[in-house]
Amino acid sequence: MGDWKEFTSEELAEYRGEDGKAVYIAHQGRVIDVSNSRLWKGGLHMRRHHAGTDLTTDIQAAPHGLEVLERYPQVGILKMAGKPLDRPLPAGLAALLQRFPMLKRHPHPMTVHFPIVFPLAAAAFVVIYLWTGIRSFEVTAFHCLGAANLFIPIAIGTGLFTWWYNYLAKPLRPVRIKKRLSPLLWLLVLAAFSWRLAVPDILESIRPASYVYLLMVLGLVPVVMVIGWFGAQMTFPIDRE
């Protein structure tokens, strides 16, 4: 690598596709010229990734593989200030990720949809039941609460793994909020499910306890929406469009 130009982070930041300059990105210490990519016009990729930065962590979470970068020329190396390019992984985990590469990027996006849809569906079917009086809708809401209880801990686990592996366990604000609200969501779902299991007619004859149960189920909606909002912020941030 002796012939490569060596870039500091400040020098790399100058190549953002502005003022006629090229579009450079860095990945694992390599500085790559992506000026000829139509997806990097203006120095912004997918309205999320900015040129002139080190995208090592971001590309780990991308929906494509590293072969995409091989299409473009390397123009230099990035000074890493003594930081290692990769963290050593436990042997068992490294072997698992080698055998199933999709686990590097997709376990949380693959599982997170279920804890989103089931609490929302539970609230929706409860409202439909109160509107129509058809008992099967209320039973469906109960089943959705049960399914949510199953998938929420799975999504929490895969979320923590993705945060550790793809985001290097950085103290990101969206993650801090999600880490607080996700257990709250699970607690609310578990409480509502347990209550409905113990008192099957909780909504048949309306009484004060029925209103508390109803508020608990409907309260799942804003909690899910806030968690989903900050999760989407990590994938498609809007503060730098």
DOLO-111285 format. One line per field, with one value per atom (N, C-alpha, C, O): atom name; residue in one letter; y, x, z. Coordinates in steps of 0.02 Angstrom, whole numbers, plus 50000, padded with zeros to 5 digits. Example, Ala and Ser with C-alpha at 12.3 -4.5 7.8 and 13.67 -1.06 7.14 Angstrom:
atom <- (N,CA,C,O,N,CA,C,O) $
type <- (a,a,a,a,s,s,s,s) $
c2 <- (49716,49775,49835,49834,49888,49947,50002,50057) $
c1 <- (50660,50615,50660,50712,50642,50684,50645,50670) $
c3 <- (50390,50390,50390,50423,50354,50357,50394,50402) $
This chain:
atom <- (N,CA,C,O,N,CA,C,O,N,CA,C,O,N,CA,C,O,N,CA,C,O,N,CA,C,O,N,CA,C,O,N,CA,C,O,N,CA,C,O,N,CA,C,O,N,CA,C,O,N,CA,C,O,N,CA,C,O,N,CA,C,O,N,CA,C,O,N,CA,C,O,N,CA,C,O,N,CA,C,O,N,CA,C,O,N,CA,C,O,N,CA,C,O,N,CA,C,O,N,CA,C,O,N,CA,C,O,N,CA,C,O,N,CA,C,O,N,CA,C,O,N,CA,C,O,N,CA,C,O,N,CA,C,O,N,CA,C,O,N,CA,C,O,N,CA,C,O,N,CA,C,O,N,CA,C,O,N,CA,C,O,N,CA,C,O,N,CA,C,O,N,CA,C,O,N,CA,C,O,N,CA,C,O,N,CA,C,O,N,CA,C,O,N,CA,C,O,N,CA,C,O,N,CA,C,O,N,CA,C,O,N,CA,C,O,N,CA,C,O,N,CA,C,O,N,CA,C,O,N,CA,C,O,N,CA,C,O,N,CA,C,O,N,CA,C,O,N,CA,C,O,N,CA,C,O,N,CA,C,O,N,CA,C,O,N,CA,C,O,N,CA,C,O,N,CA,C,O,N,CA,C,O,N,CA,C,O,N,CA,C,O,N,CA,C,O,N,CA,C,O,N,CA,C,O,N,CA,C,O,N,CA,C,O,N,CA,C,O,N,CA,C,O,N,CA,C,O,N,CA,C,O,N,CA,C,O,N,CA,C,O,N,CA,C,O,N,CA,C,O,N,CA,C,O,N,CA,C,O,N,CA,C,O,N,CA,C,O,N,CA,C,O,N,CA,C,O,N,CA,C,O,N,CA,C,O,N,CA,C,O,N,CA,C,O,N,CA,C,O,N,CA,C,O,N,CA,C,O,N,CA,C,O,N,CA,C,O,N,CA,C,O,N,CA,C,O,N,CA,C,O,N,CA,C,O,N,CA,C,O,N,CA,C,O,N,CA,C,O,N,CA,C,O,N,CA,C,O,N,CA,C,O,N,CA,C,O,N,CA,C,O,N,CA,C,O,N,CA,C,O,N,CA,C,O,N,CA,C,O,N,CA,C,O,N,CA,C,O,N,CA,C,O,N,CA,C,O,N,CA,C,O,N,CA,C,O,N,CA,C,O,N,CA,C,O,N,CA,C,O,N,CA,C,O,N,CA,C,O,N,CA,C,O,N,CA,C,O,N,CA,C,O,N,CA,C,O,N,CA,C,O,N,CA,C,O,N,CA,C,O,N,CA,C,O,N,CA,C,O,N,CA,C,O,N,CA,C,O,N,CA,C,O,N,CA,C,O,N,CA,C,O,N,CA,C,O,N,CA,C,O,N,CA,C,O,N,CA,C,O,N,CA,C,O,N,CA,C,O,N,CA,C,O,N,CA,C,O,N,CA,C,O,N,CA,C,O,N,CA,C,O,N,CA,C,O,N,CA,C,O,N,CA,C,O,N,CA,C,O,N,CA,C,O,N,CA,C,O,N,CA,C,O,N,CA,C,O,N,CA,C,O,N,CA,C,O,N,CA,C,O,N,CA,C,O,N,CA,C,O,N,CA,C,O,N,CA,C,O,N,CA,C,O,N,CA,C,O,N,CA,C,O,N,CA,C,O,N,CA,C,O,N,CA,C,O,N,CA,C,O,N,CA,C,O,N,CA,C,O,N,CA,C,O,N,CA,C,O,N,CA,C,O,N,CA,C,O,N,CA,C,O,N,CA,C,O,N,CA,C,O,N,CA,C,O,N,CA,C,O,N,CA,C,O,N,CA,C,O,N,CA,C,O,N,CA,C,O,N,CA,C,O,N,CA,C,O,N,CA,C,O,N,CA,C,O,N,CA,C,O,N,CA,C,O,N,CA,C,O,N,CA,C,O,N,CA,C,O,N,CA,C,O,N,CA,C,O,N,CA,C,O,N,CA,C,O,N,CA,C,O,N,CA,C,O,N,CA,C,O,N,CA,C,O,N,CA,C,O,N,CA,C,O,N,CA,C,O,N,CA,C,O,N,CA,C,O,N,CA,C,O,N,CA,C,O,N,CA,C,O,N,CA,C,O,N,CA,C,O,N,CA,C,O,N,CA,C,O,N,CA,C,O,N,CA,C,O,N,CA,C,O,N,CA,C,O,N,CA,C,O,N,CA,C,O,N,CA,C,O,N,CA,C,O,N,CA,C,O,N,CA,C,O,N,CA,C,O,N,CA,C,O,N,CA,C,O,N,CA,C,O,N,CA,C,O,N,CA,C,O,N,CA,C,O,N,CA,C,O,N,CA,C,O,N,CA,C,O,N,CA,C,O,N,CA,C,O,N,CA,C,O,N,CA,C,O,N,CA,C,O,N,CA,C,O,N,CA,C,O,N,CA,C,O,N,CA,C,O,N,CA,C,O) $
type <- (m,m,m,m,g,g,g,g,d,d,d,d,w,w,w,w,k,k,k,k,e,e,e,e,f,f,f,f,t,t,t,t,s,s,s,s,e,e,e,e,e,e,e,e,l,l,l,l,a,a,a,a,e,e,e,e,y,y,y,y,r,r,r,r,g,g,g,g,e,e,e,e,d,d,d,d,g,g,g,g,k,k,k,k,a,a,a,a,v,v,v,v,y,y,y,y,i,i,i,i,a,a,a,a,h,h,h,h,q,q,q,q,g,g,g,g,r,r,r,r,v,v,v,v,i,i,i,i,d,d,d,d,v,v,v,v,s,s,s,s,n,n,n,n,s,s,s,s,r,r,r,r,l,l,l,l,w,w,w,w,k,k,k,k,g,g,g,g,g,g,g,g,l,l,l,l,h,h,h,h,m,m,m,m,r,r,r,r,r,r,r,r,h,h,h,h,h,h,h,h,a,a,a,a,g,g,g,g,t,t,t,t,d,d,d,d,l,l,l,l,t,t,t,t,t,t,t,t,d,d,d,d,i,i,i,i,q,q,q,q,a,a,a,a,a,a,a,a,p,p,p,p,h,h,h,h,g,g,g,g,l,l,l,l,e,e,e,e,v,v,v,v,l,l,l,l,e,e,e,e,r,r,r,r,y,y,y,y,p,p,p,p,q,q,q,q,v,v,v,v,g,g,g,g,i,i,i,i,l,l,l,l,k,k,k,k,m,m,m,m,a,a,a,a,g,g,g,g,k,k,k,k,p,p,p,p,l,l,l,l,d,d,d,d,r,r,r,r,p,p,p,p,l,l,l,l,p,p,p,p,a,a,a,a,g,g,g,g,l,l,l,l,a,a,a,a,a,a,a,a,l,l,l,l,l,l,l,l,q,q,q,q,r,r,r,r,f,f,f,f,p,p,p,p,m,m,m,m,l,l,l,l,k,k,k,k,r,r,r,r,h,h,h,h,p,p,p,p,h,h,h,h,p,p,p,p,m,m,m,m,t,t,t,t,v,v,v,v,h,h,h,h,f,f,f,f,p,p,p,p,i,i,i,i,v,v,v,v,f,f,f,f,p,p,p,p,l,l,l,l,a,a,a,a,a,a,a,a,a,a,a,a,a,a,a,a,f,f,f,f,v,v,v,v,v,v,v,v,i,i,i,i,y,y,y,y,l,l,l,l,w,w,w,w,t,t,t,t,g,g,g,g,i,i,i,i,r,r,r,r,s,s,s,s,f,f,f,f,e,e,e,e,v,v,v,v,t,t,t,t,a,a,a,a,f,f,f,f,h,h,h,h,c,c,c,c,l,l,l,l,g,g,g,g,a,a,a,a,a,a,a,a,n,n,n,n,l,l,l,l,f,f,f,f,i,i,i,i,p,p,p,p,i,i,i,i,a,a,a,a,i,i,i,i,g,g,g,g,t,t,t,t,g,g,g,g,l,l,l,l,f,f,f,f,t,t,t,t,w,w,w,w,w,w,w,w,y,y,y,y,n,n,n,n,y,y,y,y,l,l,l,l,a,a,a,a,k,k,k,k,p,p,p,p,l,l,l,l,r,r,r,r,p,p,p,p,v,v,v,v,r,r,r,r,i,i,i,i,k,k,k,k,k,k,k,k,r,r,r,r,l,l,l,l,s,s,s,s,p,p,p,p,l,l,l,l,l,l,l,l,w,w,w,w,l,l,l,l,l,l,l,l,v,v,v,v,l,l,l,l,a,a,a,a,a,a,a,a,f,f,f,f,s,s,s,s,w,w,w,w,r,r,r,r,l,l,l,l,a,a,a,a,v,v,v,v,p,p,p,p,d,d,d,d,i,i,i,i,l,l,l,l,e,e,e,e,s,s,s,s,i,i,i,i,r,r,r,r,p,p,p,p,a,a,a,a,s,s,s,s,y,y,y,y,v,v,v,v,y,y,y,y,l,l,l,l,l,l,l,l,m,m,m,m,v,v,v,v,l,l,l,l,g,g,g,g,l,l,l,l,v,v,v,v,p,p,p,p,v,v,v,v,v,v,v,v,m,m,m,m,v,v,v,v,i,i,i,i,g,g,g,g,w,w,w,w,f,f,f,f,g,g,g,g,a,a,a,a,q,q,q,q,m,m,m,m,t,t,t,t,f,f,f,f,p,p,p,p,i,i,i,i,d,d,d,d,r,r,r,r,e,e,e,e) $
c2 <- (49940,50000,50063,50118,50055,50112,50167,50225,50149,50198,50235,50284,50212,50244,50311,50320,50359,50422,50409,50371,50439,50429,50489,50546,50474,50526,50527,50475,50587,50595,50601,50610,50597,50605,50674,50682,50725,50793,50799,50832,50767,50770,50732,50753,50675,50636,50677,50672,50716,50755,50807,50833,50822,50871,50842,50880,50777,50744,50721,50661,50770,50757,50771,50775,50778,50793,50864,50880,50908,50979,51019,50999,51074,51119,51082,51096,51034,50998,50944,50914,50931,50879,50810,50802,50760,50691,50669,50705,50610,50582,50521,50470,50529,50475,50451,50489,50386,50357,50311,50292,50294,50249,50187,50190,50130,50067,50025,50007,50009,49968,49993,49953,50058,50087,50103,50135,50082,50096,50158,50165,50202,50260,50244,50228,50248,50225,50283,50322,50288,50341,50315,50272,50341,50320,50374,50377,50418,50474,50452,50487,50393,50370,50333,50310,50326,50292,50342,50395,50323,50367,50370,50415,50322,50321,50366,50374,50396,50440,50512,50551,50528,50595,50646,50638,50698,50750,50731,50768,50672,50652,50624,50620,50604,50576,50512,50511,50458,50392,50373,50370,50359,50337,50387,50367,50451,50504,50490,50512,50451,50432,50437,50467,50409,50405,50462,50475,50497,50555,50536,50500,50562,50551,50588,50631,50571,50603,50578,50611,50518,50490,50417,50386,50390,50319,50281,50291,50238,50203,50130,50088,50113,50043,50014,49960,50049,50024,50024,49976,50076,50081,50025,49998,50009,49958,49889,49847,49878,49815,49805,49748,49859,49855,49865,49868,49872,49885,49822,49767,49829,49771,49737,49687,49764,49734,49713,49733,49674,49650,49695,49747,49676,49717,49715,49754,49668,49663,49727,49741,49765,49828,49876,49911,49876,49922,49903,49945,49839,49817,49845,49840,49875,49904,49971,49996,49999,50066,50066,50024,50112,50110,50135,50180,50104,50129,50183,50175,50239,50295,50310,50354,50276,50290,50249,50203,50265,50232,50285,50343,50265,50311,50300,50243,50353,50348,50327,50358,50273,50246,50267,50246,50309,50334,50277,50283,50222,50167,50123,50077,50136,50097,50033,50036,49977,49916,49921,49952,49889,49892,49848,49865,49794,49747,49726,49724,49710,49685,49609,49578,49578,49505,49479,49506,49428,49398,49331,49298,49311,49243,49192,49200,49139,49090,49062,49055,49046,49017,49065,49046,49129,49179,49192,49199,49195,49206,49150,49163,49088,49031,49033,49017,49054,49059,49112,49101,49170,49223,49205,49226,49165,49142,49094,49096,49051,49002,49033,49014,49082,49115,49191,49226,49216,49288,49334,49392,49310,49354,49376,49427,49339,49359,49422,49453,49442,49503,49565,49617,49561,49622,49616,49666,49556,49551,49524,49526,49498,49468,49517,49498,49579,49626,49651,49649,49674,49694,49637,49650,49575,49518,49504,49481,49517,49499,49558,49547,49619,49677,49691,49724,49667,49682,49650,49678,49592,49558,49596,49603,49621,49660,49727,49758,49748,49809,49794,49827,49742,49730,49699,49717,49655,49620,49667,49663,49711,49757,49805,49819,49829,49873,49836,49863,49773,49734,49721,49722,49707,49696,49756,49749,49815,49876,49885,49904,49872,49881,49833,49853,49770,49721,49734,49718,49762,49780,49836,49834,49885,49939,49913,49933,49868,49839,49799,49800,49764,49726,49773,49761,49828,49875,49907,49925,49915,49947,49898,49918,49835,49787,49740,49714,49729,49681,49609,49563,49597,49529,49501,49527,49447,49420,49397,49402,49371,49344,49397,49380,49459,49512,49521,49532,49515,49522,49463,49471,49403,49344,49351,49333,49379,49390,49439,49430,49491,49538,49502,49516,49456,49417,49375,49370,49344,49304,49348,49326,49408,49454,49473,49479,49482,49496,49438,49447,49377,49318,49314,49299,49328,49327,49381,49370,49440,49494,49475,49491,49439,49416,49370,49368,49332,49286,49322,49305,49372,49402,49462,49477,49497,49556,49538,49573,49486,49471,49450,49463,49418,49399,49462,49467,49510,49573,49612,49643,49612,49647,49615,49650,49548,49514,49527,49541,49523,49537,49610,49627,49654,49725,49740,49778,49709,49719,49691,49720,49634,49605,49651,49664,49677,49722,49785,49810,49811,49871,49857,49899,49800,49783,49768,49791,49730,49708,49761,49775,49790,49836,49908,49946,49927,49996,50003,50055,49948,49948,49969,49996,49958,49974,50047,50064,50091,50162,50188,50164,50238,50265,50311,50371,50283,50321,50339,50298,50400,50422,50378,50360,50360,50315,50249,50222,50222,50159,50167,50124,50222,50234,50236,50207,50269,50274,50206,50187,50169,50104,50055,50012,50061,50016,50028,49983,50089,50104,50085,50058,50098,50087,50015,49993,49978,49909,49865,49827,49868,49829,49853,49813,49919,49945,49915,49895,49911,49881,49809,49787,49772,49701,49694,49650,49738,49736,49750,49716,49799,49815,49758,49740,49728,49672,49613,49581,49598,49542,49552,49506,49613,49629,49623,49594,49651,49648,49576,49555,49538,49468,49428,49389,49437,49400,49418,49375,49481,49504,49474,49449,49478,49449,49373,49346,49340,49268,49251,49201,49292,49280,49301,49271,49352,49378,49381,49434,49326,49324,49372,49392,49390,49435,49507,49546,49526,49592,49648,49702,49635,49687,49671,49710,49615,49597,49640,49667,49645,49689,49746,49736,49805,49862,49883,49895,49888,49909,49948,49951,49979,50019,49982,50012,49919,49881,49875,49871,49874,49868,49929,49922,49987,50048,50047,50069,50022,50017,49970,49985,49912,49864,49894,49885,49928,49959,50011,50013,50053,50103,50069,50094,50013,49977,49952,49958,49923,49896,49953,49950,50005,50062,50099,50129,50097,50129,50096,50125,50036,50003,50041,50040,50074,50107,50162,50160,50211,50263,50236,50261,50185,50157,50125,50135,50086,50054,50107,50100,50159,50211,50247,50262,50262,50297,50251,50273,50187,50141,50134,50135,50128,50122,50184,50180,50242,50305,50309,50326,50294,50299,50242,50251,50185,50133,50155,50143,50187,50212,50268,50275,50307,50360,50332,50364,50272,50241,50217,50215,50198,50172,50228,50229,50275,50331,50396,50423,50421,50483,50541,50545,50587,50643,50710,50762,50708,50772,50801,50859,50761,50787,50769,50742,50783,50768,50820,50816) $
c1 <- (50041,50000,50043,50017,50107,50151,50137,50153,50106,50094,50028,50014,49987,49922,49930,49973,49888,49885,49851,49803,49876,49849,49805,49827,49742,49694,49681,49675,49677,49649,49573,49548,49538,49465,49446,49397,49486,49472,49483,49444,49535,49548,49495,49473,49474,49421,49357,49321,49342,49280,49277,49223,49333,49333,49304,49286,49300,49278,49206,49191,49161,49090,49050,48988,49085,49050,49030,48989,49058,49041,49098,49156,49081,49130,49174,49233,49144,49180,49227,49262,49228,49272,49242,49181,49284,49262,49222,49218,49192,49151,49189,49194,49215,49253,49216,49183,49222,49199,49254,49299,49251,49300,49266,49210,49300,49274,49334,49376,49336,49389,49459,49502,49468,49533,49547,49597,49504,49513,49473,49415,49502,49466,49448,49491,49384,49358,49324,49288,49337,49309,49244,49246,49187,49122,49090,49029,49132,49106,49065,49019,49081,49047,48982,48948,48965,48902,48845,48847,48793,48734,48697,48657,48712,48679,48715,48692,48771,48808,48810,48852,48767,48766,48752,48706,48792,48784,48814,48807,48846,48878,48831,48849,48770,48722,48693,48671,48694,48672,48608,48608,48555,48491,48464,48429,48481,48459,48478,48445,48532,48552,48627,48649,48667,48739,48774,48762,48817,48852,48923,48957,48945,49013,49062,49042,49126,49176,49179,49207,49150,49148,49169,49171,49182,49198,49133,49098,49116,49052,49060,49017,49113,49125,49066,49042,49042,48986,48922,48884,48910,48848,48841,48787,48896,48893,48880,48852,48901,48885,48809,48785,48773,48700,48664,48602,48700,48669,48637,48656,48588,48555,48595,48573,48653,48695,48762,48778,48800,48864,48922,48911,48982,49041,49061,49103,49032,49051,49034,49063,48986,48967,49027,49037,49066,49123,49178,49218,49181,49235,49228,49275,49171,49161,49198,49204,49220,49249,49321,49339,49362,49434,49451,49419,49501,49529,49579,49621,49576,49620,49666,49709,49657,49701,49682,49641,49712,49697,49680,49703,49641,49619,49660,49666,49687,49722,49672,49620,49688,49642,49659,49627,49711,49731,49741,49724,49769,49785,49727,49734,49667,49608,49607,49623,49588,49583,49525,49475,49533,49480,49421,49364,49434,49381,49390,49446,49335,49338,49342,49308,49382,49382,49315,49289,49289,49226,49239,49288,49196,49202,49201,49165,49240,49248,49181,49168,49137,49073,49030,48998,49029,48990,49018,48981,49085,49117,49099,49086,49100,49082,49010,48993,48965,48894,48882,48843,48914,48906,48936,48912,48990,49020,48974,48969,48940,48895,48830,48803,48806,48743,48755,48740,48781,48798,48738,48747,48677,48619,48611,48578,48640,48634,48674,48663,48719,48757,48714,48729,48661,48624,48549,48516,48522,48449,48410,48348,48439,48396,48347,48289,48367,48320,48268,48208,48288,48236,48188,48129,48211,48168,48117,48062,48135,48091,48051,48002,48072,48042,47971,47933,47953,47887,47831,47777,47845,47794,47774,47714,47821,47801,47769,47738,47777,47743,47670,47625,47661,47594,47547,47488,47571,47525,47495,47434,47533,47500,47452,47398,47472,47426,47363,47308,47371,47312,47267,47206,47298,47258,47214,47154,47243,47205,47150,47094,47167,47118,47059,47002,47073,47018,46975,46915,47005,46964,46915,46857,46939,46896,46840,46782,46858,46808,46756,46697,46779,46732,46683,46623,46710,46666,46616,46560,46637,46594,46541,46483,46560,46514,46481,46426,46512,46486,46499,46474,46537,46552,46609,46665,46593,46640,46706,46758,46704,46765,46819,46879,46800,46851,46889,46949,46852,46885,46932,46985,46911,46953,47016,47070,47009,47067,47115,47176,47089,47132,47172,47231,47139,47173,47229,47284,47216,47267,47326,47384,47312,47366,47409,47470,47378,47417,47463,47521,47438,47479,47538,47594,47526,47580,47631,47691,47608,47654,47699,47758,47671,47711,47767,47821,47754,47804,47860,47919,47843,47892,47928,47984,47900,47934,48002,48051,48009,48076,48125,48185,48100,48143,48169,48229,48125,48145,48193,48241,48182,48228,48297,48347,48299,48363,48401,48461,48365,48399,48417,48467,48378,48394,48458,48500,48466,48527,48587,48641,48578,48634,48653,48712,48603,48617,48651,48698,48629,48661,48733,48776,48747,48815,48859,48916,48832,48873,48879,48934,48822,48823,48837,48865,48818,48827,48880,48886,48917,48973,48952,48992,48888,48861,48870,48880,48868,48876,48815,48759,48823,48767,48723,48722,48688,48646,48580,48551,48556,48494,48434,48396,48425,48368,48372,48321,48432,48440,48422,48389,48443,48427,48352,48326,48317,48244,48211,48166,48234,48206,48219,48177,48277,48293,48248,48237,48224,48178,48106,48070,48085,48015,47999,47942,48047,48033,48014,47965,48050,48026,47958,47918,47945,47879,47825,47772,47838,47789,47776,47719,47829,47821,47781,47739,47795,47759,47685,47642,47669,47598,47563,47507,47596,47566,47556,47503,47606,47601,47545,47508,47539,47487,47417,47372,47410,47345,47326,47269,47374,47361,47342,47294,47380,47366,47298,47261,47281,47216,47159,47111,47166,47114,47109,47054,47165,47164,47128,47091,47138,47106,47034,46994,47016,46947,46923,46925,46901,46882,46827,46822,46784,46728,46742,46696,46805,46824,46790,46778,46774,46742,46670,46636,46645,46575,46526,46479,46537,46496,46540,46585,46528,46572,46566,46512,46625,46631,46696,46734,46711,46772,46835,46878,46842,46901,46906,46961,46849,46849,46882,46919,46870,46901,46977,47014,46999,47071,47103,47155,47070,47096,47097,47146,47044,47040,47095,47127,47106,47159,47228,47272,47236,47299,47312,47368,47261,47269,47278,47322,47238,47245,47311,47338,47336,47400,47459,47513,47449,47503,47519,47576,47469,47479,47532,47579,47526,47579,47648,47698,47651,47716,47749,47808,47710,47736,47757,47808,47717,47732,47797,47837,47808,47870,47930,47981,47925,47980,47994,48052,47941,47950,47980,48021,47961,47987,48063,48099,48086,48157,48196,48255,48164,48196,48205,48258,48154,48159,48211,48243,48219,48269,48339,48382,48352,48417,48428,48485,48374,48380,48376,48415,48329,48321,48317,48262,48373,48371,48347,48362,48310,48282,48314,48296,48363,48391,48441,48460,48462,48511,48492,48533,48430,48408,48435,48422) $
c3 <- (50000,50000,50000,50010,49989,49995,49944,49956,49887,49835,49844,49809,49891,49900,49935,49979,49915,49952,50019,50022,50071,50137,50155,50153,50174,50190,50265,50297,50292,50359,50352,50297,50407,50405,50379,50343,50397,50374,50299,50265,50274,50201,50163,50109,50189,50157,50152,50102,50203,50205,50149,50135,50118,50064,49999,49954,49995,49933,49940,49948,49938,49947,49883,49885,49827,49764,49757,49714,49797,49794,49761,49765,49729,49698,49647,49641,49612,49560,49584,49544,49649,49676,49668,49659,49672,49665,49726,49776,49720,49774,49802,49769,49863,49894,49956,49992,49969,50031,50057,50020,50121,50150,50177,50204,50170,50198,50220,50180,50285,50314,50293,50275,50297,50284,50211,50197,50166,50095,50076,50097,50037,50010,49938,49897,49923,49858,49822,49852,49758,49716,49684,49640,49706,49679,49636,49628,49609,49570,49510,49489,49482,49422,49437,49391,49500,49518,49515,49545,49478,49474,49541,49553,49585,49651,49701,49758,49680,49724,49696,49718,49650,49622,49677,49717,49677,49729,49796,49844,49799,49862,49914,49973,49893,49940,49910,49853,49949,49926,49963,50024,49925,49954,50005,50052,49996,50041,50114,50161,50123,50190,50201,50250,50156,50166,50131,50072,50167,50141,50121,50157,50064,50042,50087,50126,50080,50121,50192,50236,50204,50271,50269,50216,50328,50336,50345,50394,50297,50297,50316,50299,50351,50369,50407,50390,50458,50498,50458,50462,50419,50381,50330,50320,50296,50244,50273,50240,50336,50368,50373,50372,50379,50386,50320,50319,50265,50200,50172,50191,50127,50098,50043,50015,50026,49974,50005,50061,49968,49993,49973,49940,49992,49979,49906,49884,49868,49797,49759,49707,49784,49751,49750,49701,49804,49808,49760,49740,49741,49697,49626,49587,49611,49544,49536,49481,49592,49590,49614,49655,49589,49603,49673,49700,49702,49764,49748,49703,49784,49770,49828,49822,49884,49941,50001,49996,50057,50121,50172,50168,50221,50273,50336,50360,50363,50427,50481,50490,50516,50565,50636,50684,50644,50711,50761,50820,50735,50780,50798,50838,50770,50787,50744,50685,50772,50733,50684,50699,50626,50576,50595,50579,50629,50648,50720,50746,50753,50820,50817,50776,50860,50862,50888,50936,50856,50876,50910,50894,50956,50983,50927,50878,50935,50881,50858,50798,50906,50888,50849,50800,50869,50833,50764,50716,50760,50695,50647,50588,50671,50628,50607,50550,50653,50636,50583,50536,50590,50541,50474,50421,50476,50413,50377,50315,50414,50384,50361,50309,50399,50381,50378,50426,50321,50315,50326,50346,50313,50321,50393,50406,50441,50511,50526,50579,50481,50492,50485,50516,50445,50430,50442,50455,50437,50430,50489,50486,50544,50595,50626,50637,50640,50670,50620,50635,50560,50512,50496,50480,50500,50483,50539,50524,50601,50657,50686,50721,50671,50704,50680,50714,50620,50594,50636,50642,50666,50704,50767,50780,50808,50866,50848,50890,50786,50764,50747,50770,50706,50680,50732,50733,50775,50820,50873,50884,50907,50953,50918,50944,50859,50822,50802,50806,50781,50761,50821,50815,50879,50940,50955,50969,50952,50965,50912,50929,50850,50796,50804,50795,50820,50826,50887,50886,50940,50998,50979,50998,50942,50920,50874,50881,50829,50784,50823,50807,50875,50916,50952,50953,50981,51015,50967,50986,50906,50855,50829,50820,50818,50787,50837,50823,50894,50942,50922,50955,50869,50847,50889,50888,50925,50974,50944,50975,50883,50853,50845,50846,50837,50831,50897,50897,50953,51018,51031,51059,51009,51017,50974,50995,50914,50871,50904,50899,50937,50972,51026,51036,51062,51113,51084,51112,51026,50993,50971,50974,50948,50928,50987,50981,51046,51106,51122,51142,51114,51126,51079,51099,51015,50965,50980,50971,51001,51018,51075,51076,51125,51181,51159,51189,51106,51080,51043,51051,51003,50958,50987,50964,51035,51062,51091,51075,51134,51160,51105,51110,51052,50996,50962,50945,50950,50918,50962,50937,51027,51073,51069,51066,51069,51066,51001,51002,50944,50881,50874,50842,50905,50903,50941,50918,51000,51039,51002,51004,50968,50929,50871,50859,50835,50779,50803,50770,50859,50888,50905,50892,50935,50953,50892,50888,50845,50788,50734,50710,50713,50656,50677,50637,50738,50760,50815,50846,50827,50874,50944,50982,50961,51027,51045,51104,50995,51008,51045,51034,51089,51128,51086,51098,51038,50993,51026,51062,51015,51046,51027,51072,50964,50948,50985,51005,50993,51029,51102,51131,51133,51203,51213,51261,51168,51174,51164,51200,51113,51099,51156,51170,51189,51244,51304,51345,51311,51366,51350,51393,51289,51272,51254,51264,51228,51208,51268,51263,51325,51383,51408,51432,51403,51423,51378,51403,51313,51267,51286,51287,51299,51317,51382,51389,51431,51495,51485,51514,51443,51430,51395,51413,51345,51309,51355,51354,51395,51441,51492,51508,51517,51566,51535,51565,51475,51441,51425,51434,51400,51382,51444,51443,51499,51561,51589,51613,51587,51612,51572,51600,51506,51463,51472,51468,51483,51494,51559,51563,51611,51676,51677,51713,51638,51638,51565,51535,51537,51466,51447,51389,51495,51479,51497,51510,51498,51521,51482,51508,51418,51376,51361,51327,51386,51370,51409,51381,51473,51515,51539,51581,51512,51526,51599,51625,51631,51700,51707,51658,51764,51769,51747,51714,51765,51745,51670,51642,51636,51563,51531,51482,51559,51531,51541,51498,51599,51611,51561,51532,51550,51502,51432,51395,51414,51348,51338,51286,51389,51384,51378,51343,51412,51409,51337,51312,51306,51238,51188,51145,51194,51148,51159,51113,51221,51235,51201,51197,51176,51138,51074,51051,51046,50981,50985,50945,51030,51030,51048,51023,51092,51110,51049,51036,51011,50951,50900,50867,50893,50843,50860,50815,50923,50943,50931,50905,50951,50940,50866,50845,50826,50754,50723,50676,50748,50722,50731,50685,50792,50804,50771,50755,50761,50722,50649,50620,50621,50553,50547,50495,50601,50601,50590,50559,50616,50609,50537,50512,50504,50435,50384,50336,50395,50349,50389,50397,50413,50453,50412,50352,50443,50407,50425,50397,50471,50494,50445,50452,50394,50347,50276,50239,50258,50190,50142,50082) $
